[in-house]
């Protein structure tokens, strides 16, 4: 992924972490991220929601691992040696999100985040905070608080 032009900053800046799911680029604010780990198999949980791969031990705490591609309506991610688990805190719940690979950590101007265009009336834009245009394409800016609602993170912890 190319670095976004840092000379056009005006106003507030955002720290983001960019990652790939299949052939698409996504990002989230770094303030929600606790750490990035290499892929390690998780322990499956019977009757878990379809997007929950399983759980893993993170320094004594058991956290759910989410197939982020599946959560976004894409084909499930097949983990490999380049895959990563992005550990985030959402609504006071720590979760791990499986991604194909982490691309970059960037500082961008908040003015570079453009609104998501309306595609159809039924298109749910709730997960996407905006779109960032880079030299290599578009990056979808995800809103984890909207993606994982408070009662949903409670269900993951149960």
Secondary structure, DSSP 8 states (H G I E B T S, - for coil): -----GGG--S-EEEEEEEEETTEEEEEEGGGEEEEEE----B--TT--TTEEEEEEETTEEEEEEEHHHHTTS------TT-EEEEEEETTEEEEEEESEEEEEEEEEGGGEE------TT---TTEEEEEEETTEEEEEE-HHHHS-HHHHHHHH-
